[in-house]
């Protein structure tokens, strides 16, 4: 019989997109209140890969990714997705803009081998995680780089996003070492 082993904690990332820069900034502040300090934010880029969001979010969308300093339990995605959905609703109710959904928050987790996204929509390649939330492996890490899956969204295939996620993975590796052995991690940074 195989011996059970709990997985390592994961790095939490959230994609934030909106046509309103001030709402992306406000969302980042609210996310920090919920999940702790942001360690890094990607450059924002024009989200023009699909018109799917235009009816509820408008045109001229910009997207950025952020990841948090602390690591999270590997089964955190349902709770995190429910919290980001609630934050979206709060932000929509607080602002005076014509869009029904002025900001979109898409959380995911990253470990050394893959990047997962949380969603409320089921598909053949997604697994139910609980509380109405599904998860998918969006990218896998192979030969030193993140590699898209056949179902990976177009913007997650961009070099800018793949490079940011690779930097997030490097950060995650260091944080994991710190959590496992703070003394060894500190000694390793001095060398």
Legacy VTK file of the C-alpha trace (Angstrom):
# vtk DataFile Version 3.0
C-alpha trace
ASCII
DATASET POLYDATA
POINTS 191 float
0.000 0.000 0.000
1.259 3.475 -0.873
2.080 5.740 2.028
-0.061 8.879 2.229
1.811 12.160 2.060
0.301 15.621 2.278
1.255 17.984 -0.556
3.289 21.129 0.061
1.518 24.455 0.462
1.051 26.400 -2.780
1.553 29.898 -4.118
-1.686 31.831 -4.596
-2.046 33.936 -7.735
-4.962 36.096 -8.824
-5.553 37.517 -12.295
-7.230 40.922 -12.050
-8.824 42.486 -15.087
-10.941 45.521 -15.765
-11.053 48.483 -18.100
-10.756 50.732 -15.018
-7.238 51.027 -13.619
-8.486 52.384 -10.298
-10.643 49.258 -9.856
-7.654 46.996 -10.508
-5.789 48.916 -7.793
-8.756 48.788 -5.415
-9.136 45.061 -6.058
-5.456 44.551 -5.239
-5.917 46.367 -1.908
-8.964 44.243 -1.052
-7.150 41.059 -2.028
-4.296 42.000 0.314
-6.783 42.424 3.155
-8.064 38.910 2.485
-4.861 37.049 1.599
-1.955 39.089 2.930
0.745 41.119 1.197
1.247 40.862 -2.545
4.799 39.784 -3.350
4.782 40.805 -7.014
2.504 42.207 -9.729
2.949 41.478 -13.432
2.965 44.199 -16.054
-0.607 44.827 -17.170
-1.486 43.954 -20.743
-4.402 44.507 -23.057
-6.865 41.646 -22.776
-8.066 41.326 -26.356
-8.035 37.552 -26.787
-11.800 37.096 -26.726
-14.965 39.191 -26.828
-16.611 36.885 -24.252
-16.396 39.449 -21.421
-17.414 42.577 -23.372
-21.191 42.367 -22.699
-20.655 42.492 -18.913
-17.245 44.182 -18.606
-17.027 46.518 -21.608
-14.208 46.928 -24.116
-10.625 47.998 -23.520
-9.869 45.502 -20.762
-6.455 45.269 -19.127
-5.234 42.331 -17.093
-2.462 41.747 -14.592
-1.420 38.920 -12.313
-0.322 39.110 -8.735
0.954 36.576 -6.280
1.040 36.653 -2.527
3.926 36.335 -0.124
2.487 33.652 2.110
1.836 30.096 0.967
-1.617 28.517 1.108
-2.993 25.050 1.802
-3.250 22.990 -1.402
-7.024 22.700 -0.970
-7.613 26.468 -0.650
-9.077 27.124 -4.115
-12.785 26.718 -3.317
-12.574 29.151 -0.376
-10.409 31.580 -2.342
-12.707 31.526 -5.389
-15.760 32.160 -3.211
-13.940 35.095 -1.595
-12.865 36.582 -4.941
-16.427 36.217 -6.254
-17.671 38.122 -3.189
-15.010 40.805 -3.728
-16.106 41.227 -7.353
-19.667 41.779 -6.186
-18.603 44.254 -3.464
-16.541 46.280 -5.930
-19.369 46.325 -8.485
-21.810 47.629 -5.862
-19.413 50.349 -4.670
-18.491 51.930 -7.982
-20.492 54.044 -10.388
-19.728 52.539 -13.795
-22.036 51.219 -16.520
-20.627 47.659 -16.569
-22.449 44.910 -14.683
-19.106 43.271 -13.876
-16.496 46.019 -13.745
-13.713 43.792 -12.387
-12.915 40.089 -12.783
-10.792 38.166 -10.276
-9.513 34.727 -11.320
-7.564 32.869 -8.630
-5.199 29.982 -9.146
-2.458 28.126 -7.332
1.029 27.213 -8.425
3.399 24.503 -7.267
6.649 23.246 -8.772
4.889 21.098 -11.369
1.789 23.001 -12.446
-0.473 26.026 -12.362
-4.182 25.476 -11.534
-7.144 27.796 -12.101
-10.408 27.836 -10.168
-13.727 28.246 -11.964
-17.442 27.853 -11.422
-17.883 26.241 -14.841
-17.593 22.488 -15.389
-15.918 20.984 -18.464
-14.523 17.553 -19.331
-10.984 18.509 -18.237
-12.028 20.011 -14.885
-12.366 18.354 -11.506
-14.909 19.296 -8.874
-13.181 20.695 -5.784
-16.245 21.377 -3.642
-18.522 24.316 -2.779
-19.518 24.740 -6.447
-15.905 25.249 -7.570
-13.960 23.307 -10.205
-10.232 23.264 -10.851
-8.145 22.717 -13.933
-4.473 22.275 -14.574
-3.893 25.203 -16.935
-0.116 24.911 -17.376
2.407 22.212 -16.540
6.096 22.756 -15.850
8.320 20.760 -18.192
11.941 21.143 -19.319
12.389 24.423 -17.454
9.249 26.182 -18.717
5.504 26.290 -18.279
3.746 24.471 -21.119
0.092 25.081 -22.089
-2.503 22.326 -22.200
-4.881 21.999 -25.177
-7.566 23.906 -23.207
-5.314 26.687 -21.869
-6.787 30.149 -22.473
-5.016 32.198 -25.165
-3.711 34.886 -22.826
-2.113 32.274 -20.544
-0.041 31.173 -23.561
1.609 34.589 -24.022
5.328 34.903 -23.319
4.695 37.733 -20.814
2.390 35.524 -18.746
4.583 32.425 -19.017
7.654 34.435 -17.946
5.793 35.949 -14.993
4.595 32.526 -13.874
8.125 31.171 -14.173
9.325 34.030 -11.921
6.453 33.191 -9.553
7.645 29.580 -9.528
11.184 30.725 -8.609
9.722 32.810 -5.780
7.634 29.829 -4.691
10.687 27.543 -4.607
12.483 30.004 -2.300
9.421 30.428 -0.055
8.986 26.666 0.164
12.598 26.302 1.304
12.066 29.049 3.895
8.961 27.314 5.229
10.624 23.908 5.391
13.897 25.090 6.901
14.250 28.821 7.585
17.879 28.454 8.710
19.026 26.624 5.567
17.110 29.042 3.331
18.756 32.032 5.021
22.212 30.455 4.696
21.561 29.758 1.020
20.827 33.438 0.306
24.155 34.545 1.776
26.229 32.349 -0.518
LINES 1 192
191 0 1 2 3 4 5 6 7 8 9 10 11 12 13 14 15 16 17 18 19 20 21 22 23 24 25 26 27 28 29 30 31 32 33 34 35 36 37 38 39 40 41 42 43 44 45 46 47 48 49 50 51 52 53 54 55 56 57 58 59 60 61 62 63 64 65 66 67 68 69 70 71 72 73 74 75 76 77 78 79 80 81 82 83 84 85 86 87 88 89 90 91 92 93 94 95 96 97 98 99 100 101 102 103 104 105 106 107 108 109 110 111 112 113 114 115 116 117 118 119 120 121 122 123 124 125 126 127 128 129 130 131 132 133 134 135 136 137 138 139 140 141 142 143 144 145 146 147 148 149 150 151 152 153 154 155 156 157 158 159 160 161 162 163 164 165 166 167 168 169 170 171 172 173 174 175 176 177 178 179 180 181 182 183 184 185 186 187 188 189 190
